[in-house]
Amino acid sequence: MHITGIMAADPRGIVGKGHDLPWHYPDETAHFRNTVKGHIIIMGRCSFESAPIDLFEECDTIVFTRDKTFDPHTPRTTVVHSIEAFNAILPLKTNQHVFMIGGADLARIFLKEGLINDFLLTTIHKEYEGDVVLDLDLFTHWPFIVVEKTANYTIRRYTKPYTGTE
């Protein structure tokens, strides 16, 4: 199973402010949407609740939450409460590419569990105020290539380093 992380962060790792992005770059948003369109997307409940509803129209969605009563009220959405539950259902859905799209807590868990194979990280060049932070040090030893660079942001594809234990 191949899982790609995809998120955007400012240079300090800010990925959100409240339940929203602190920036608005339409071309970067279009890149994100075009990349995940038609694939499986994995996210935390807060990310799910703040995402535009049309994002889910062409994607199978897996939402992580601790809330056992959470009902997403959207078709093609599966709710899981643990990594074990996620691992049990994902083999049934591996005919599509899988993207972990956030939030920061879920990204940290997936990275620490070794579930992410590569990561498309858009670094927004300007610093923003925010209260949700992705620990960019998690990518310190990951090699990367620059996929796209604009005046406002740079998209890098990080690849999980080979450890010899896979």
Secondary structure, DSSP 8 states (H G I E B T S, - for coil): --EEEEEEE-TT-EEEBTTB-S---HHHHHHHHHHHTTSEEEEEHHHHHHS-GGGGTTSEEEEE-S-TT----STTEEEESSHHHHHHHGGGGTTS-EEEEE-HHHHHHHHHTT--SEEEEEEESS----SEE--GGGGTT--EEEEEE-SSEEEEEEE----S--
